[in-house]
């Protein structure tokens, strides 16, 4: 198991978060999204958006966390972003009350592929769950690309399951299917060996 930890993102992390997002998308989604879309993503634009998300979140419950690998040097290797569920978390035609108060939406949970399978995703998710519990959330939702087996397998291995909602994103005239997963936020912190995975 890698030595690492999770902390809240800082404004100076925005560039690294954007780099990780771009590198991860270009590897993980190369068979899911059109190549020219991935090739034309603007890292500087993403960095500005992440800087705003860190410095000016819409609420105190909107959070960006980063995973850090510790070796001779420390490296940012992944990140997670979440906040109260809003219209972006809804399925097409789903009424707003379907995701009432108490539901948090994960908008991003990425670990750069070269740092995968070292516990960073689990640490990010565990830290996020602790914060969701503090904020009073009782349920979490996340959209995953239908073709993104790694994300779906990771989430289902930690207790998430499809909730029956589906949608298709229009990415440059290509419909890319997604499914929504959900999980109950535990009322107590996990303990024992499973909590350290």
Secondary structure, DSSP 8 states (H G I E B T S, - for coil): ---EEEEE--GGGHHHHHHHHHHHHHHHTTTTS-HHHHHT--HHHHHHHHHHHHHS-SSTT-EEEEEEEESSSEEEEEEEEEEE--GGGS-TT--GGGG-TTEEEEEEEEE-GGGTTSSHHHHHHHHHHHHHHHTT--EEEEEEETT-HHHHHHHHHTT-EEEEEEEEEEETTEEEEEEEEEEE--SS---SGGGG-
